[in-house]
């Protein structure tokens, strides 16, 4: 019965589609699409995006630091490499890391025994003795549990669904596992951890493993930063990025004939002009602290494009970004449904009495969550629409796509909704412009799908009776008044400088920490030159991803990825007109990570995956 109904529905849909394609409306829409495509191809924007940057004096100045590392690489790189390879301490570190990654039961058992030995001696307890017996059992087993993961059907199904085709056991080297040296290290680590409180002892082992892994392989730090960004506090993320940067610099010095990728010169200019504005800021110390965060997170762009070397790594990063995003979206949805820690602080209760909750998940603010989803949702679509891939993979990533869209609705962020609409419009236009023929049907269906409260909120865009809209408008007016005096050099970076100057120009005493508009804020902080450089960066970025899109096989993973990343960034930039999207440093970090992924698609083009 169900199959008969389904067949009738499919047959009816095909008939309607056939009739629509034969209609005059379809022909008109197709003609309009073809005309717009030709106009776009010949437009000044596309022409500008095709131009190659000139390597002028400023270019050479910005990349002077790279010259220093290239000099060190030639002069002392081989000498440092030999010392590293011969270092006894670093050999112990490598042994520790490989045994942890192998999940060697003998190694883990000795750590547990060491911990419990200290606990029993200092304060005897039956639970400590029982845990110690577990350590004895693990010691006797002597098995690498990581090998089991490769043969596990459950793990295999999860890997296949995620579209990942790797051997987990490749994460460690067997020569280091189970040796006498490894067992001595395990016992010593256990004794030291036993002297600490349980949580600190566990953090010591996990932290040491992460530190050694990142210092050994900078790309591990890149993956770690991408996964951690939506979950950890800002300073923890900064620590991961700094450790990875340090590891990368060491690698750049010791790797013979290391080849630097010098894309992203605009970011160097961007940071330089903001540094100058911070020096002459109305609040220099606070401005320089803000600039330091920009340096860490925007500078991580260069670390990523020089650390990630293969397409396999690029798409691995995109996948972990999406998987982490799925967890963020699920938590945001549950938060909205069950009212976990939600607040009505971000919505006008008088205008929207029936809907005063907004999801913000792990991102501290619903608008920031919406900005994160603007980057996430198009990435999830990559693995649904690309050619090839298993059915399970498409279903899994399709589910993440829908979760992201649902969570976006629950943020009730109107600017982000507009950004998502723009991203979808760009994506559909270039992926298959004829899909616009379905737009009339979607518009007719929307009132039956989207709750009335959501529609009311969207229709309130521009309504000055809404307190959040009027609040922004008055801030913008005050900011424009301030820019009449400071548009050339700005006032300096950060909230400290803004709060010092803005009150003199504010309307009706409205207090604000920033301009609630990224483009205005950039002019406020560093002058009009900062905005020009930032817009130039965006043009250069879109030029690269559009090049990948145009020169790749239609609907291939490269083509769809370039389109998804580019459209997501465009949607993010639209939202940036309504909020200062770099106010949240984690969000700024993820934005530059996405830019790096887009550039990597260009520099790694031609490789097979």
Buried (B, 14 or more C-beta within 10 A) or exposed (E): EEEEEEEEEEEEEEEEEEEBEEEEEBEEBBEEBEEEEEEEEEEEEBEEBEEEEEEEEEBEEBBEEBEEBBEBBEEEBEEBBEEEEEEEEBBBBBBBBBBBBBBBBBBBBBBBBBBBBBBBEEEEEEEBEEBBEBBBEBBEEEBBEBBEBBEEEEEEEEBBBBBBEEEBBEBBEEEBBBBEBBBEBBBBBBBBBBEBEEEEBEEBBEEBBBBBBBBBBBBBBBBBBBBBBBBBEBEEBBBBBBBBBBBBBBBBBBEEEBEBBBBBBBBBBBBBBBBBBBEEBBBBEBBBBBBBBBBBBBBBBBBBBBBBBBBBBBBBBBBBBBBBBBBBBBBBBBBBEEEEEBEEEBBBEEBBEEBBBBBBBBBEBBBBBBBBBBBBBBBBBBBBBBEEBEEBBBEBBBBBBEBBBBBBBBBBBBBBBBBBEBBBBBBBBBBEBBEBBEEEEEEEEEEEEEEEBBEEBBEBEEEEEBEBBBBBBBBBBBBBBBBEEBBEBBBBBBBBBBBBBBBEBBEEEBEBBBBBBBBBBBBBBBBBBBBBBBBBBBBBBBBBBBBBBEEBEEBBBBBBBBBBBBBBBBBBBBBBBBBBBBBBBBBBBBBBBBBBBBBBBBBBBEEEE
